[in-house]
Amino acid sequence: MFRGRTAQQPPRSDWQTWLILGGRGSGKTRMGAEWVNGVALHLPPFASEGSCNIALVGETLADVREVMIDGPSGIMSVSRAERPRYEMTRRRLLWHNGATASMFSSEDPDSLRGPQFDAAWCDEIAKWKHVQETWDMLQFGLRLGPNPRQVVTTTPRPLPLLKNMLADPAIRVRRMRMQENAANLAPGFVKHVNGLYGGTRLGRQELDGELIEESPDALWSRLTMENVFSSDVPELKRIVVAIDPPASATKKSDACGIVAAGLDENGMAWVLADESFAPAKPHEWARRAIALFHRLEADLIIAEVNQGGDMVAAVIAAEDDSVPVRSVRANRGKALRAEPIAALYEQGRVRHAARFPLLEDEMCDFAHNGLSNGRSPDRVDALVWALSDLGILMAEIDFSVAMISTVVGPGRAARIKLQVN
């Protein structure tokens, strides 16, 4: 670890639990192995007094052996001056100074009843079989020495245990992305997985080590969002930019939602941009929205005026009075306005022209009681205003064609619909 990255170095402040969230190939396993070898041999900066009884906990005993011990980044591979001896019958590693590292599996939480430790390495805790039970049994046994410590290395998943750990201010958290360790990976692998998964929910979780949450009551699902991306955007006959301005411009104020969307000739809606940001002063969000309007050659800016009233349109006019603005006012709750838009996604009538991670995160967290963090869903609001404008247009066309078809027949009505579009 003398040449390890900064992210792979132990925290300098006092700590008891060190949680390392990393993507595939980010170097988290190497970090865990180096730490175990360092504390066993009393090597700084890993341990000043050293540890004698270490627990190695993985999903299965085979994972402990094949990944944590014998793997390319395992304990045996990182051992330089001395390789510990593996005692198969006792399922443990033994160093010359008497330090031991015993193997445990999440398949058998009760195996951690009785043993005592002064250090532990937990690998890939997000895929443990009995995650809470195994973790609890380990905590009861981590009671030897003046300062027992544990390192947790994992690619994250939205498990209650991991979320509780992230909410605990006493736990030191480190995040590592695969790209940070790209120099030590096969170039073909990096290019391949980035091309397949870059920007996707799976890529953000498995490559960037992000904890991707999804509310079970959310109006949108991660599965739905994975299927809406398409970079093949056709010619659009209508484009709008929607703004959901914040009530204030302080550092703690809500973001200004700015989302652009368009409608193609087949009635498919396309989300084209998410330019939301915070904190947002009036002249700043007006300029950003106007710049997006001109860049996309949009037809209209839609601005919610519940918070700012006539001020919203006036701020935009002050920056560029040639931009057409339509003010909209919310008379129903956010969830009620969002429900028809969520239905359009379920019907496959909306596509995203690019990956919009922050917007998608908000969509998949937005339920009838709002966002889980209690903040305003500004990106979702702007999205709903933009697609509602296009949705109204689609509904009007469909209704008109339905009425015409009763008079002239469905074949001619379809031709009329094309002309209207």
C-alpha positions as CSV (number, residue, x, y, z in Angstrom):
1,M,0.0,0.0,0.0
2,F,3.0,2.3,-0.1
3,R,1.9,3.2,-3.7
4,G,-1.8,2.9,-3.0
5,R,-4.2,5.7,-4.0
6,T,-5.3,8.2,-1.4
7,A,-8.7,6.5,-1.3
8,Q,-7.0,3.3,-0.3
9,Q,-5.3,4.7,2.8
10,P,-6.8,4.2,6.2
11,P,-8.6,7.2,7.8
12,R,-6.2,9.2,10.0
13,S,-8.8,10.1,12.6
14,D,-9.9,7.6,15.2
15,W,-12.3,5.0,13.9
16,Q,-13.9,1.7,14.7
17,T,-15.6,0.8,11.4
18,W,-14.3,1.8,8.0
19,L,-16.9,1.3,5.1
20,I,-15.4,1.2,1.6
21,L,-18.0,1.4,-1.2
22,G,-16.4,0.6,-4.5
23,G,-17.3,-0.4,-8.0
24,R,-16.0,-3.6,-9.7
25,G,-12.2,-3.3,-10.2
26,S,-11.9,-0.2,-8.0
27,G,-9.3,-1.7,-5.7
28,K,-11.5,-2.3,-2.6
29,T,-10.5,-6.0,-2.2
30,R,-6.8,-5.0,-2.5
31,M,-7.4,-2.4,0.2
32,G,-9.0,-5.0,2.6
33,A,-6.2,-7.5,2.0
34,E,-3.5,-4.9,2.6
35,W,-5.2,-3.8,5.8
36,V,-5.4,-7.4,7.2
37,N,-1.8,-8.1,6.4
38,G,-0.8,-4.7,7.9
39,V,-2.6,-5.2,11.2
40,A,-1.4,-8.8,11.5
41,L,2.2,-7.7,11.1
42,H,1.8,-4.4,13.1
43,L,2.7,-2.3,10.1
44,P,1.9,1.4,10.1
45,P,-0.3,3.1,9.0
46,F,-2.6,0.1,9.5
47,A,-2.0,-0.6,13.2
48,S,0.3,0.9,15.9
49,E,-0.2,-2.1,18.3
50,G,-1.3,-4.7,15.8
51,S,-4.0,-7.4,16.0
52,C,-3.7,-11.0,16.9
53,N,-7.2,-12.4,16.2
54,I,-8.8,-11.3,12.9
55,A,-12.1,-12.4,11.4
56,L,-12.4,-12.8,7.6
57,V,-16.1,-12.8,6.8
58,G,-17.5,-13.4,3.3
59,E,-20.6,-14.6,1.6
60,T,-19.4,-18.2,1.6
61,L,-16.3,-20.0,2.8
62,A,-15.4,-20.5,-0.8
63,D,-15.5,-16.7,-1.4
64,V,-13.3,-16.1,1.6
65,R,-10.7,-18.6,0.3
66,E,-10.9,-17.8,-3.4
67,V,-11.3,-14.0,-3.2
68,M,-10.1,-12.7,0.2
69,I,-7.1,-15.1,0.6
70,D,-6.0,-16.6,-2.7
71,G,-7.5,-14.1,-5.2
72,P,-5.4,-11.8,-7.4
73,S,-5.9,-9.1,-4.8
74,G,-6.1,-11.3,-1.8
75,I,-4.0,-11.6,1.3
76,M,-1.5,-14.1,-0.1
77,S,-0.9,-11.9,-3.2
78,V,-0.2,-8.7,-1.2
79,S,2.0,-10.4,1.4
80,R,5.6,-9.3,0.6
81,A,8.0,-9.9,3.5
82,E,6.1,-13.0,4.7
83,R,3.3,-15.1,3.5
84,P,1.0,-16.4,6.2
85,R,0.5,-20.2,6.5
86,Y,-2.9,-21.5,5.6
87,E,-4.2,-24.2,8.0
88,M,-7.0,-25.9,6.0
89,T,-8.3,-28.0,8.9
90,R,-8.7,-25.0,11.2
91,R,-9.8,-22.7,8.4
92,R,-7.4,-19.9,9.3
93,L,-4.2,-18.1,8.3
94,L,-1.3,-18.0,10.7
95,W,1.6,-15.4,10.7
96,H,5.0,-16.0,12.3
97,N,4.2,-13.6,15.1
98,G,1.2,-15.6,16.2
99,A,-1.5,-13.4,14.5
100,T,-4.4,-15.4,13.1
101,A,-7.1,-14.7,10.6
102,S,-10.1,-17.1,10.8
103,M,-12.6,-17.7,8.1
104,F,-16.4,-17.3,8.5
105,S,-19.4,-17.4,6.2
106,S,-22.6,-15.4,6.1
107,E,-24.4,-18.7,5.5
108,D,-23.7,-19.6,9.1
109,P,-24.1,-16.6,11.5
110,D,-23.9,-18.9,14.5
111,S,-20.3,-19.8,13.7
112,L,-19.4,-16.3,15.0
113,R,-20.9,-17.1,18.4
114,G,-18.0,-17.7,20.9
115,P,-14.9,-16.5,19.0
116,Q,-13.4,-13.1,20.0
117,F,-11.6,-10.7,17.7
118,D,-9.7,-7.4,17.7
119,A,-10.0,-6.9,14.0
120,A,-12.3,-8.0,11.1
121,W,-12.6,-7.7,7.3
122,C,-16.0,-8.1,5.9
123,D,-16.1,-8.4,2.1
124,E,-19.1,-7.9,-0.2
125,I,-21.5,-7.5,2.7
126,A,-24.2,-6.4,0.2
127,K,-24.5,-10.0,-1.0
128,W,-24.3,-11.9,2.3
129,K,-26.9,-14.6,2.8
130,H,-27.9,-13.6,6.4
131,V,-26.6,-10.1,6.4
132,Q,-28.1,-8.7,9.6
133,E,-27.7,-11.8,11.7
134,T,-24.0,-12.3,10.6
135,W,-23.2,-8.6,11.2
136,D,-24.8,-8.7,14.6
137,M,-22.9,-11.8,15.7
138,L,-19.6,-10.2,14.5
139,Q,-20.2,-7.1,16.6
140,F,-20.7,-9.1,19.8
141,G,-17.3,-10.9,19.1
142,L,-15.3,-7.8,18.2
143,R,-14.2,-7.1,21.8
144,L,-10.5,-7.8,22.1
145,G,-7.6,-5.3,22.4
146,P,-7.7,-1.6,23.2
147,N,-9.3,-0.5,19.9
148,P,-11.0,-3.3,17.9
149,R,-11.6,-2.3,14.3
150,Q,-13.4,-3.6,11.2
151,V,-13.1,-2.9,7.5
152,V,-16.1,-3.4,5.2
153,T,-15.5,-3.6,1.5
154,T,-18.5,-3.9,-0.9
155,T,-20.2,-2.9,-4.0
156,P,-23.3,-1.2,-2.6
157,R,-26.9,-2.3,-2.8
158,P,-29.8,-0.5,-1.0
159,L,-29.9,-2.8,2.0
160,P,-31.2,-1.6,5.4
161,L,-27.9,-2.4,7.0
162,L,-25.9,-0.4,4.5
163,K,-28.2,2.5,4.7
164,N,-28.0,2.5,8.5
165,M,-24.2,2.4,8.3
166,L,-24.2,5.4,6.0
167,A,-26.4,7.3,8.4
168,D,-24.1,6.6,11.4
169,P,-21.7,9.5,11.8
170,A,-19.2,7.3,13.7
171,I,-18.6,5.2,10.6
172,R,-15.9,6.3,8.3
173,V,-17.0,6.0,4.6
174,R,-14.8,5.9,1.5
175,R,-16.1,5.7,-2.0
176,M,-14.1,4.4,-5.0
177,R,-14.9,4.2,-8.7
178,M,-13.6,1.6,-11.2
179,Q,-12.3,4.5,-13.4
180,E,-10.0,5.6,-10.6
181,N,-8.2,2.2,-10.9
182,A,-8.3,1.9,-14.7
183,A,-4.5,2.0,-15.0
184,N,-4.4,-1.4,-13.2
185,L,-7.2,-3.0,-15.3
186,A,-7.3,-4.5,-18.8
187,P,-8.0,-1.6,-21.2
188,G,-10.4,-3.7,-23.2
189,F,-12.4,-4.5,-20.1
190,V,-12.7,-0.8,-19.1
191,K,-13.8,0.2,-22.6
192,H,-16.2,-2.7,-22.9
193,V,-18.1,-2.2,-19.6
194,N,-18.1,1.6,-19.9
195,G,-19.7,1.2,-23.3
196,L,-22.3,-1.3,-22.1
197,Y,-23.2,0.1,-18.7
198,G,-21.8,3.7,-18.4
199,G,-24.5,6.0,-17.0
200,T,-27.0,3.2,-16.4
201,R,-28.4,2.3,-13.0
202,L,-26.4,-0.9,-13.1
203,G,-23.2,0.9,-14.1
204,R,-23.5,3.5,-11.4
205,Q,-23.9,0.7,-8.8
206,E,-21.4,-1.8,-10.1
207,L,-18.8,0.5,-11.7
208,D,-19.1,3.7,-9.6
209,G,-20.0,2.2,-6.3
210,E,-23.1,4.3,-5.9
211,L,-25.9,3.3,-3.6
212,I,-28.9,3.4,-5.9
213,E,-32.1,3.6,-4.0
214,E,-35.7,3.1,-5.1
215,S,-38.8,3.8,-3.1
216,P,-41.2,0.9,-3.2
217,D,-44.1,3.3,-3.6
218,A,-42.4,5.5,-6.3
219,L,-44.3,6.4,-9.4
220,W,-41.4,5.3,-11.6
221,S,-39.3,2.2,-11.2
222,R,-35.6,1.6,-12.0
223,L,-36.6,-1.1,-14.5
224,T,-38.8,1.4,-16.4
225,M,-36.0,3.9,-16.5
226,E,-33.5,1.4,-17.8
227,N,-35.7,0.9,-20.9
228,V,-36.4,4.5,-21.9
229,F,-32.9,5.5,-23.1
230,S,-32.4,5.9,-26.9
231,S,-29.8,8.2,-28.5
232,D,-31.6,7.9,-31.9
233,V,-33.7,11.0,-31.6
234,P,-35.9,11.7,-34.7
235,E,-37.0,15.1,-35.9
236,L,-39.2,16.8,-33.4
237,K,-42.2,18.9,-34.3
238,R,-42.5,20.6,-31.0
239,I,-40.0,21.3,-28.2
240,V,-40.6,23.0,-24.8
241,V,-38.4,24.0,-21.9
242,A,-40.1,23.9,-18.5
243,I,-38.9,25.8,-15.4
244,D,-39.9,25.1,-11.8
245,P,-38.2,28.1,-10.0
246,P,-37.3,27.9,-6.3
247,A,-38.9,30.2,-3.8
248,S,-35.5,31.6,-2.7
249,A,-31.9,31.6,-3.7
250,T,-30.1,30.7,-0.5
251,K,-27.6,27.9,-0.2
252,K,-30.1,25.6,1.4
253,S,-33.0,26.5,-1.0
254,D,-34.5,24.0,-3.4
255,A,-33.0,23.6,-6.9
256,C,-34.5,25.2,-9.9
257,G,-35.9,22.5,-12.1
258,I,-35.2,23.0,-15.8
259,V,-36.1,20.2,-18.2
260,A,-36.6,20.2,-21.9
261,A,-38.8,17.8,-23.9
262,G,-40.1,17.3,-27.4
263,L,-42.7,15.5,-29.4
264,D,-42.0,13.5,-32.6
265,E,-44.4,13.0,-35.5
266,N,-45.4,9.5,-34.1
267,G,-46.6,11.0,-30.8
268,M,-43.5,9.8,-28.9
269,A,-42.3,12.3,-26.2
270,W,-38.5,12.8,-25.8
271,V,-36.8,14.2,-22.7
272,L,-33.9,16.1,-24.2
273,A,-32.1,17.8,-21.3
274,D,-32.0,18.3,-17.5
275,E,-30.3,21.6,-16.7
276,S,-31.6,21.8,-13.1
277,F,-29.2,23.3,-10.5
278,A,-28.9,24.8,-7.1
279,P,-28.6,27.3,-5.5
280,A,-30.3,29.2,-8.3
281,K,-30.7,33.0,-8.3
282,P,-33.5,34.3,-10.6
283,H,-31.2,35.8,-13.3
284,E,-29.1,32.6,-13.3
285,W,-32.0,30.2,-13.9
286,A,-33.5,32.5,-16.4
287,R,-30.2,32.7,-18.4
288,R,-29.8,28.9,-18.3
289,A,-33.3,28.3,-19.4
290,I,-33.0,30.8,-22.2
291,A,-29.7,29.3,-23.4
292,L,-31.3,25.9,-23.5
293,F,-34.3,27.3,-25.4
294,H,-32.1,28.7,-28.1
295,R,-29.7,25.7,-28.2
296,L,-32.6,23.3,-28.8
297,E,-34.5,25.8,-31.0
298,A,-37.5,25.3,-28.7
299,D,-41.0,26.7,-29.3
300,L,-41.9,27.8,-25.8
301,I,-40.7,28.2,-22.2
302,I,-43.2,26.9,-19.6
303,A,-42.8,28.5,-16.2
304,E,-44.6,27.5,-13.0
305,V,-45.6,30.7,-11.2
306,N,-46.9,29.4,-7.9
307,Q,-43.9,30.7,-6.1
308,G,-43.0,33.8,-8.0
309,G,-46.2,34.9,-9.8
310,D,-45.7,37.5,-12.5
311,M,-42.0,37.9,-11.4
312,V,-41.1,34.6,-13.2
313,A,-42.1,35.8,-16.6
314,A,-40.7,39.3,-15.9
315,V,-37.2,37.8,-15.1
316,I,-37.2,35.9,-18.3
317,A,-38.3,38.9,-20.3
318,A,-35.6,41.0,-18.7
319,E,-33.0,38.6,-20.0
320,D,-34.6,38.0,-23.5
321,D,-38.0,39.5,-24.3
322,S,-38.1,37.6,-27.6
323,V,-38.6,34.2,-25.9
324,P,-42.3,33.1,-25.7
325,V,-43.3,32.2,-22.1
326,R,-46.4,30.5,-20.9
327,S,-47.1,30.7,-17.2
328,V,-48.7,27.7,-15.5
329,R,-50.1,27.4,-12.0
330,A,-50.4,24.2,-10.0
331,N,-53.9,23.7,-8.7
332,R,-53.4,20.0,-7.8
333,G,-50.8,18.2,-5.7
334,K,-47.5,17.2,-7.2
335,A,-48.3,13.5,-7.2
336,L,-51.6,13.9,-8.9
337,R,-50.0,15.9,-11.6
338,A,-47.2,13.3,-12.0
339,E,-49.4,10.3,-12.2
340,P,-50.5,10.7,-15.8
341,I,-46.9,11.3,-16.8
342,A,-45.8,8.1,-15.0
343,A,-48.5,6.3,-17.0
344,L,-47.0,7.6,-20.3
345,Y,-43.7,6.0,-19.3
346,E,-45.5,2.7,-18.5
347,Q,-47.2,2.8,-21.9
348,G,-43.8,3.3,-23.6
349,R,-44.7,6.8,-24.9
350,V,-41.6,8.6,-23.4
351,R,-37.9,8.2,-24.3
352,H,-34.9,9.8,-22.9
353,A,-32.3,11.1,-25.4
354,A,-29.5,10.7,-22.8
355,R,-28.8,9.4,-19.3
356,F,-30.0,11.9,-16.7
357,P,-28.9,10.3,-13.4
358,L,-30.1,13.0,-11.0
359,L,-33.4,13.3,-12.7
360,E,-33.9,9.5,-12.7
361,D,-32.9,9.2,-9.1
362,E,-35.6,11.8,-8.2
363,M,-38.2,10.0,-10.3
364,C,-37.5,6.7,-8.7
365,D,-37.7,8.2,-5.2
366,F,-40.9,10.2,-5.8
367,A,-44.0,8.8,-4.2
368,H,-47.4,10.2,-3.2
369,N,-45.8,11.5,0.0
370,G,-43.0,13.2,-1.9
371,L,-39.3,12.5,-1.8
372,S,-37.8,10.4,1.0
373,N,-35.5,13.3,2.0
374,G,-38.5,15.6,2.4
375,R,-37.1,18.1,-0.2
376,S,-39.1,19.5,-3.2
377,P,-39.0,17.3,-6.3
378,D,-37.9,20.2,-8.6
379,R,-36.6,18.1,-11.4
380,V,-39.7,15.9,-11.4
381,D,-41.9,19.0,-11.3
382,A,-40.1,20.5,-14.4
383,L,-40.4,17.1,-16.2
384,V,-44.1,16.9,-15.4
385,W,-44.8,20.5,-16.7
386,A,-42.8,19.8,-19.9
387,L,-44.4,16.4,-20.7
388,S,-47.9,17.7,-19.6
389,D,-47.7,20.3,-22.4
390,L,-46.8,17.6,-24.9
391,G,-49.2,15.1,-23.3
392,I,-52.1,17.6,-23.7
393,L,-51.2,18.0,-27.3
394,M,-51.1,14.2,-27.9
395,A,-54.5,13.8,-26.1
396,E,-56.1,16.6,-28.3
397,I,-54.8,15.0,-31.5
398,D,-56.0,11.5,-30.5
399,F,-59.4,12.8,-29.4
400,S,-59.8,14.7,-32.7
401,V,-58.8,11.7,-34.8
402,A,-61.3,9.5,-32.8
403,M,-64.1,12.0,-33.6
404,I,-63.1,12.3,-37.2
405,S,-62.9,8.5,-37.7
406,T,-66.6,8.2,-36.8
407,V,-67.4,10.4,-39.8
408,V,-64.8,9.7,-42.5
409,G,-63.6,6.2,-41.4
410,P,-60.3,5.2,-39.6
411,G,-58.2,5.0,-42.7
412,R,-58.7,8.6,-43.7
413,A,-58.6,9.7,-40.1
414,A,-55.1,8.2,-39.8
415,R,-54.0,10.3,-42.9
416,I,-55.5,13.4,-41.3
417,K,-53.6,12.6,-38.1
418,L,-50.3,12.6,-40.0
419,Q,-51.2,16.0,-41.5
420,V,-52.0,17.4,-38.1
421,N,-48.7,16.1,-36.7
